[in-house]
Amino acid sequence: MVGNLGIIQVTTWLLLVLLFPAIHANREIGNRDEVVDCSDFYSETRPTTNGSGLLRGNLTSSADVKQIGSDKNRIPSSNEDLVERSITSAAGTRYPYEENLTIRPLPNSHLLTSFSFHMKSQKFVPRQSSNDYNDYSHYTVFPKAFKPMLDRTSTRQLSLRFTRGYWDSESWGRLPHDGFRSGGSGVELWATIESRSKDDAFKQWKTLANSLSGIFCASINFIDNSRTTFPVNSFQPNDLESDGLPIFDHSKQLYLIRAALANEPICTENLTPFIKLLPTKGKSGISTLLDGHRVFDSLWHSLSIDINTRCNNSTDTCHYYAEVLIDTVINVPSVLARNERPIPKPVPSEQLRCDLSKPFDAFRCFPLPEQTEVQYSISQIFGKHIVGSNLISDEPSRVCVEVTDRWNAFVDVNGVFYATSDNCFDLRHSINQDIHLEATDSRSVAHLEEAPVYVSRSLTGYGQDRGGLRTVFNNPSLEPITLVYFESLPWFMRVYLSTMKLDIDDSGDQELTLQQVIKSMHYTPASDRSRPTHLEYTVIVPPKTSFSISYQFDKSLLLYAEYPPDANHGFEVESAVVTVLSPTKYQTRTATLLLLLSTPDFSMPYNVIILTSTIMGLIFGTMFNLVLKRLVTVKEADILQSRNKSKLKVFKERILTKLIDLRG
C-alpha cells in the first residue's frame, strides 16, 4: 500500500513538471500583445551625429509612439523580456513605488549623484489587529522588516542616517535636499515614539535601536542613555504632515528621541541592507548602479531612510511612507584614472601634461589643470549599466541630469544615443542602458545655490584637565538668519555656561552682545554615565556678520574599563546640528571633534603582574627549599647514597627470589 502511494505521488509530480511549462507558454503567447518594447518609447528619427561624433536621436513622449526595427510580436530574446512580460500582463498590477536618479556635475570635476526611492505600505487600521477583522497583513513594496518593528515600538516617525566624508559648502553650495536628508559623520538616529511616560518611551527606543542594529548590521545597539537626548526645538516632524503625526491612543503622548554614534564606520555591510529593502533588490532599475566599492570610494556619501505615518481621518486608516535616499560626491578624474590603472603606476613621460610656461626637465614638471573637455558615462563611474526600469511601478525609473548648455546628456540604448530637451530620461524597458555625459567646458556647471550660513566648531585650550569649545557663525547674505543650534556633548565634558562669551569679527558690529544674539536657550546638564549634556539655543546672525560663541569645560577621569581599545586615539564628539528657520529652511552639521582625555599607561598592569609574579616565584622557591630540604656534607651525602644503593640491591634480590619460587 505504501509503495502504491509513493508511485502515485511521483507520477503526479512528473505530470505537473511536464504540464506547467506548456500552460505557462500558452499564457505568455496569449498576452504577447501587451509586451512593452523599447522601440515604443523612441521616435523613428534617423540618428545623426553631433559635433563629438556621438550618435544622437530625438526622444519623444509616450503619447507620440512609433515603432522601429522589428515586429511588435517578436519572440523574446532574453529572460528580461520574459520577466517584463509576466509582470506587465498580470492584470496591469502596479505598486506604489517610485525611483529617481539625479546627476549634477559640481566644480573641480566632481559629480553629485542622488538616488531616491519612495515606497508606501498597504493601509491598516490603528489599534486593531489583523485577526480582529478577518484580514491579513500583506506586504508589497514596503519593507516587511519595518512594519512589525514600528508597531511593536509605537514609532510614528523614524529617521536614520549613515554619513561619511566632508561636504564643501563653499564650493558645492547647499547640501542635497537642503540638508534635511543627511547627517553628521557616523550614524544618527531619531524617532517619534508614542508612549505613556518618558521611561516607557526610552524602553521602546532601546528596542527600536536594537532592531535597527540587526537590520543594518551597524553598532546602533551601543546607543544607551548616556548618548540619548530629547530634542526640544530641533528634529521636529516635517511639514509633509499638515495635521501633525497621528496618535493612535489618546491616553498617550509623543516623545521625540535622538542619538548619534560619531564617526561610526560605514561600509558595504550597511549598504547591502539598504538595497535589500527595495522591492527591486538591486536587480533592475537604477538600484543596479549601487556598488559598495564605488559608493564608499566617494569623497562624501550619505545613506538615509525616513518613515512617516499618515492617516486618513475619513476612513480611519493609515499608511507608512518610506523614503530611501543615497547621495554621493565622486571625483571623476580619480575614478577614470583608477579604471585605466587599477594598480597605481607612474604616468609615462609621453603622457605628462606639463606647464610650458614654467621650467621643467626630466625630474621637474608643473602639471597643467585638469582638462575642461570631458566625456564619460555613468557605467564608467559605477562600474555597471542600468538594467532597465523597475517594472513594478506606475511611473518608470527616471534619470535627470542637471547641466548647463556647455554639457550634453544622452541615454545609450543598444549603442544608439538619444537626447531630450529637459535632459530627463524615462527608462521603460528591461535592457541595459547607460547615461553619457560630455562637456566642452566642465567648469560650467548648473547654478549652485549658496548655503545661507556657514558654521564651524573647534576645540580650544591645551592640557588634559580642561579645554574650550568655540563655534563660529558666518552669515554671507544680506538678511538676518534665525537658526537653532543643537549640541549633545558626552558626560565627561563638564560644561560651564557661565564662561560663555561672544567674539565678533573686526568687520562686524562691535556693540553686539550675547543677549542680542541668543534669544532662547534650553540646557540639560549631564549626569555621570547616565545622561549627556543637551544644549539648544536660538541664534540670530545679522547680515554680513561673523562671530563666535565659546565656553569652557572640564575633562572628567574615566574608569579604566571605560576606555576603548584605542584609548590614545581619543574620544569622538558628535556633530552639532544647525537648523535654519528663516528666511529659508536649511539644515547643516559641523564636523566631529576628537577629544583627548587623561589616559593611563595600560602597559603598567602588565609590568606589575610580571614583576609581582617574579618576586613571588623567588620567595616561594626559597621558602620551599628551606622547609623541605636539609644541608649535608659531601661525605654524608656519599654514605646516604651507598645506603640507598644497598637497599635497592636487597629489594631486587628479594624480587628475584620470589620469581624463582613461583616458577619452581
N, C-alpha and C positions, 0 to 999 in steps of 0.2 A: 504493500500500500504506500509506504513512504517513498519507494522507488518510483512508483507511478506519479506521485505528486511532484517529485523532482523533475521528471521528464516533461510534465505539463508546464511547470514554471519556466524551464529552459526554452521550450517551444514558444511560449508566449513572449518572452524577451526577444527571441530571434525574429518573430513576426513584427514586433514594434520597431526593432532596429531596421528591418528591411522596408517597412511601410512609411516611417517618418520622413526620410529624405524625399520620397515621392510626393507626400502630402505637402511638405514644405516647398518643393519646387512648383507644384501647382498653384499654391498660394502666391508665390513670387511672380509667376507668369501672369496670373490674373491681375496683379497690381502693378505690372510693369509700366503702365502708362503714367503712374504717379511719380516715377523717378525724376529727381531734380538733377539735371545735367549741368555741368559748369558752363556749357555754351549758352544756357538760358539766361545768363547774367551778364554777358558781354556782347557788345554790338558786333555787327558784321563789317565794321570798318577795317579796311586792309591796313595792317600795321605798317607804320612808316618809321624811319629813323630820325632821331633828333641830332642835335649838334654833337652829342657824345658818342654817337654810333649805336645807341641802345634802341631796340625795337620799342615803339610806343604806339598804343592804341587808345581808343576812347571808351571809357567805361560808362555804360548807360544805366538808367534807373530800372528797377524791376518792372515798371509799367511799360517800358519800351523794350520788350523781349524779342530777340531774334535768334534764329538757330543757325549755327555754323557747323562745319565739319561733318559729323556722322549723323545717322538716323537716331531719332529720339528713342526708338525701341531697340536700341543696340543691346547686345549681350554684355553684362557687366564684365569688366576686365580685371577686377581686383576684389579682395574681401571688403575693402572700404565701401565699395558701391553696394555690396550686399547688405552691409550694416545700415547704410543710409536708407536703402530701400525698405528694409523691415521697419525701421523707426518711423519713417515718413508715412508708411502705409497703415500704421496702427491707428486707424480711425482719426488721423490728424491730431494725435495726442501731443500736446506741448506743455512744458512745465515752466513755472515762474523762475526763470534763471536768465541772467544776463552776464556777459563778459565783454570787456573792452580793453584795448591796449592803446596808450597814448605815448608817442615818441616825440621827444623835443630836444634838438641839439642845444647845447649850452656853450658859453665861451670857453676858449682854450681847449678845443677839441674834446669836450666832454659830451656825454649823451645821457639824457634822463629818460628812463622807460618806466611807465606806470601801468601796472596790471590791476584791473578791478573786476571783482566777481560779486554778483548780487544774487541772493537766494531767499526764498520765502517758504515758510513751513505750511503745512496743512492747518486749517482752522481747528481750534479746540475751545472747549467751554471751561472757563476758570472754575476752580474749586469743585470740579466734577470729574470723577474717574471715568475712563472709557468703558468700564464694566457697568457703570450706572445706567447708561442708555444704550446698551447692547451694540456698542460700536467698538472699533479697534483703532489703535494708533498706527497711522500709515505715514511712511516717510518716502518722499520722492527725491527732491533735490536738497532739502535741508539736512545737514549732518545728523545722523542718528545718534551720535555720541553726545550731542549737546542737550537735546530736549529733556531726557531724564535727569541730567545733571542740573539744568535750570529749574526744573520742577521740584527737585529734592531740596535745593538750597533756596528756593523762592527768589531767584535772581531775576530782576526786571530789566536790567541793562548791564551789559558786560563789555569791557574794552581791554584788549590785550595787545601789547606792543613788544616787538623784538627789533632793536635798532642798534646798528654799529656804524662807526665812521664819523666824519665831520662834514657838516653841510656849510659850505662857504656862502653865507648870505650876502656878503658884499659883492661877490662875483656872479652868483647864480640867482640872486633875488629871493623871493619868497619860497618857503617850503611848499612842497606839493600839498594840495588840499588845505592850504592856509595853515599848515602845521597841526591841524586837529586830528590827523591820522598817522602821526609819527610820535615817537617817544624819545626819551633820553638814552644815552648809551647803556645798553644792557636790556633788562626785561622790566616792563612796567605794567601793572595790572590795577584796574579799579572797577568797581561794580556797585550797583544799587540793589540792595537786598531788602526784602520785606520781612520784618520780624517784630516780635513783641517788645524786646528790650535790646539794649546795646550789647549785653553779654551774649544773648542768643544770636544776634546778628554776627558777632565775631566767630562763634562756633560754626555757623553756616559759611562764613567767609573762609575758615580753615578747610572745611570740606570742599569748597569750590576750588581753593588753591591746590589742594592735593589731587583733585580730579584733573585739573588742567595740567598739572605736572606730569601725570601719566599720559595724557593725550599728546602733549607736545614734546615729550622727552626733555624737559627742562628742569631746573632746580627750583621751580616755583614752590615746592613743598617746604623750602627753607624759610619762607615767609612766616614770621611769628609776630607776637605782639610788640616786640622791640623794633619792628620795621613798619608797622601798620599805623596809619593815621586816618582821621575822619575829616576830610576837607569841608570847609565852610563856604567859600566863595568860588573856588576853582573846581574844574571837572564836573560842572553842572550838566544835566542832560541836555542834549542838543535841541535845537528849535524844530527838529523834524516832528516831534510830538506836540502838536498845538495844544492839546489838552493835558499835557504832562504824562508822566508814567502812570500806568494803572495800578491800583491797589486791589488785590483780589479779596482780602479780608480787612474790612474797615476797622476792626479792633486792633490792627497792627499799624505800623508806620514804616517809612522807607529810610534806610541808612546808606549813606554814601561812604564807601571804604576804599582805601587806596594804599598800595605798597609798591616798592621797586627794589630790584637787585642790580646795583650799579656794576657796569662792565661785565655782566654775565656773558660768557662765551656763547656765540650763536653760530651754528654750523648746519650741515646737511640734515642732522637728526631733527632739527627744528623745522626745516623747510619741507621735508617729506610729509609730516603730518598735515601741513597746510594744503599740500597738493591732494592728499587723500581725502580731505574734507570736501573737495569739489566733486560734483557729480560726474565730471569727465575723467577724474582720476589721472589727469595729465596725459591721457591717450588721444585726445582730439581737442581742437580749438587752440586758443593762444596759450593755454597752460602747458602745451608741449614744449614751449621755449624754456620753461623754468628748469634750469640745470644748476645743481648746487655749486659746482666748480665755477661757473660763470657768475652766478648771483653773488656769491661771497668773495669773488675776486674784485668786486667793485670798490670804489672809494667810499661810498655811503650807500647803505641799504636799510630798508625798513619793511618789516612784515607786521601787518596789523589785522585784527579781526574785531568787529563790532557787532553785537547782537542786541536788538531792541525789541521790546514787546509793544505791540499796537493792538488796540481793541476797537471794536465797532459797538457803540452803545445801543444801536437799534436792534442788532441781532444777538447781543451778549456773547459774541465770540471774539477770539483773539488769534493773532498770528505772531510768529517770531520772524524777524527780518535779520538776515546775516549779510555783512559786507566784509569781504576779504580783499585787502589791498597789499600789493608788493611793489615797492618803488626802489629803483637802483640808479646810481650815477656811475657811469663807466667811462674810463679814459680810452677813447677809441684807438689812438696810435699804439698804446701799450698792448691792447688786445690783438690788434692786427699783427704787430711785431711778434707776439708770442705764438700766433698761429703759424707764421713763417718759420720761426726759430723756437721750437718748444724748449730746446736746451740752449741757454744763453751763450752766445759766442760773440767775439768781437766782429764788428761790421767790417767787411772787406774794404780795402783802401779805395777801390774804384766806386764804392757806394757812399763814401763820406761826402757830406754836403758842408763845405767849409765857407766861412765868410771871407771872401777875397779882399775885402777892404781892410782886413786885419792881418798881421803877419802870421804865417803858418809854414810848417815844414813837415818832415816825416814824423815828428814827435809832438807837434802842437797843431791844434785845429779848433778854431772857434766856430761851433756849429751854427747853421742858419736856423731861423724859426721853422716851425712845422709848416708843411705845405698847406696852402689855403684851398687848393683844388683837390677835393677828396671824392672818393667813390667807394662805397661799401654796402653790404647788405646785412640784414638782421641775422641771417644764418651764420655769418662770419662772427658776429658779436656773441651770440648764444650757442653756437655750435650745432644748431638744429633748425629744421624748417618747421613752419606752421602746418600741422596736419589738419587742414580744412577747418570747418566750422564745428561748433559744439553739438549740432544735430538734434538737440532736445529742446531748444528754447523757441519762444515765439519770435525773438529777434536773432539774427545771425551774429556771429562773432564779428566785432568791429575793430578796425585798426585805424587810428587817426595820427597824422604826422603834422606837427605844428612847426612850420618853417616859413622863411621869407621867400621873395621871388628869386633870390640867388640860389635857391635849392630846388631840386626836382625829386619827387617821390613817386615810385611805381610799385605796382604789385606784380610779381612774377608768377604767371600761371602757365605751366608746361613750356617754359622757355620764352614766352611772349610777355612783354611788359605793357601794362595798362596804367592809365592815369585818370584822375578825376579832378574836377575843378576845386573841390574843397580838401583834397588830399586825405579823404576818408574812404576806407575800403570795407565793404561788407563781404565776409567770407561765407559763401553759401553752399559749398560742396566739400567733399572729403578727400580731395587730392592735395598733395604737398604744395604749399605756396610760400612765397618769400616777399619781403619788403625791401626794396632797393632805394638807397639814398645817394644822391650826388650833388655836389656844390661847386660852383666856380669860385666862391669866396666863403669858406667855412666860418670866417669871423662874423659874418652877417647872420644873426640869429633872431628869432621872434622876440617881440618886446618882453622884457623881464620886469615885472612889477617889483618895485623896491620894497624891502621889508620896512614896516612902519617904525620899528625900534630895534636897536642893537643892544644886547645885554651880555655882559661877560662877568665872570666871577673868578676870584683867585684867593689863595691863602697868603697871609702876611705874617711877619714875625719869624723868629727862629727859636730854637730850643725845644726841649721835649716835655715841657711842663705847661706852656701856654702858647697861644697864637692868635691870629685875627682872620676875619673874613671880610673881603672887600668886593662889592658888586657895583659895576659901572653901567649906567643907563645913558644911552645916546639917542636923541630924537633928531633925525635928519630932516624932518618935514617942517612945514610952516604952520602946523596945527598942534595944539597940545594933545598929548597922548595920555589916556587913562588906562591903567593896567592893574592887574592883580598879580602880586609876586608871592609864589608858594615855595616854601622851603621845608624840607624834612631832614633833620640832622641826627646822626646817631647819638645815643645816650651818653657816650663817653666824651662828647664835646659839650662842656658846660658853658652855655652862652650867658653873657652879661649884657642885657639890653640897656642897662644904664650907661654903657660905654658907646652906644650907637651915636654916630656923628655923620654930618653931611659935608662933603668936599666938592666944591664947584670948580668947573674948568675956568680958565682965565677969560675965555670968551663969553661966559655965561653971566647971569645976574648974581653979583656977589652978595646981594641983600637977601637972597633966597634962604629960608630957614627950613629946618627939618619938619616943623609943624605944618608948613605950607606944602611940602612935598607929600608927606604921608597923611592921608585923610582918615584912614581907619586901620586898625590892627587887630588880629586875632593871634594870641600866643598861648600855647600849652607847653609848660616846661617838661623836660624829660624826667623820667624816673629810671633809676639804675636797673638795667637789664629787663625792663618791662615796658618802656614807652619812649619813643624818640621825641626830640624837640620839634614841635609843629608851629611854624611861623607863617602867617599870611598877612599881608598888608596891601592896601590900595594906594597906588602911587600916581601922581600927576606929573608928567615930564613936560615942561614948557617947550615951545618950538625952538629949534636950533640950539638946543641946550644939552650939555653933557655934564653929569655929576656922578658921584659915587657915594654909596652908603656903606659904612663899615662898622664893625663891632668886634669885641674881644671875647675869647673863650679860654677855658682851662681844659687840659687834657687829663683824663682820668687814667688810673692804673687798672689794668685788667688782671684777672687770674690767669695763671699760666695755661690752663686748659682752654681759655677763650681765644688764644692766639691761633691763627690759621697756620698751616704747614709752612707757608712762605711769609712768615711774620715780618721779615726785614723788607719785604716789598712794600708794605704799608696797607692802609685801610681805605677802601673806596668810599667816597661820599657821593651820593646820588645827585643828579642834576636838579637845579632849581627850575621851576616851571613859571613862565611868564605868559599870561593871558591878556591880550589887548582887548579892551571893551569898546573904546571909541577912539577915533572916528570910524574905525573899521574893526572887523573881527579877525583876530590872528592869534596864533599860539606858537611859542618857541621855547627852547630849553637851552640852558647853559651847558658847558662841558662838565664832566665829572671831575672830582678832585681826588688827589692822593694824599692822605693824611698819615704822617709818621708819628707813631707813639713810642713811648719808652718801652724798649724791647729787651727782655732779659737775655742773658747768654745761655741759650739752650744746650750748649755743649757742656756747661758746668755740671748738670746732673750726671752726665756720663763720666766726667772726670772724678766726681765724688764717689760714684759707685765703684770705679776701678781702684781708686786709692783705698777706699774702705775695705774692699774685698782682699786687696793685697795685705793690708795690715792684719785683718782677721785671720788670714791664712798663716802668716808668720807667727802670730800669737798662739793659734791653735796647735800648730806643728810643734812649737817649743814646749808647750804645756803637756802635750801628748807624750813626747819623748821623756820628759822629766818624771811623769807619773808612771808610765808603764815600762820604761827601760831603766836598767841599773848599770853603772860603770864598773868594769873589772879590768885587771891587768891582763897582759898578753899570756902570761904563764897560766893564769886561772882559766883563761879562755881556751887554751890548748887542752888542759885537763878536762874541762867540761865537754869539749868536742870529742876527746878519746872515749870518755864515758858514754857519750851518746852513740858512738860507733859500736862499742862493745854491746850495748843494749840492743842495738839494731841487729847485730850478728846473732845474739842469743835468740831474738824473736824469729829470725829467718830459720835457724836450726830447728826450733820447735815446730814451725810450719812444715818443714820438710819431713820431720819425724811423723807427724800426723798423716801426711800424704802417703808415706811408706806403709804405715799401719793400715790405712784404708785399702791399699792395693793388695796387701797380704791377706 
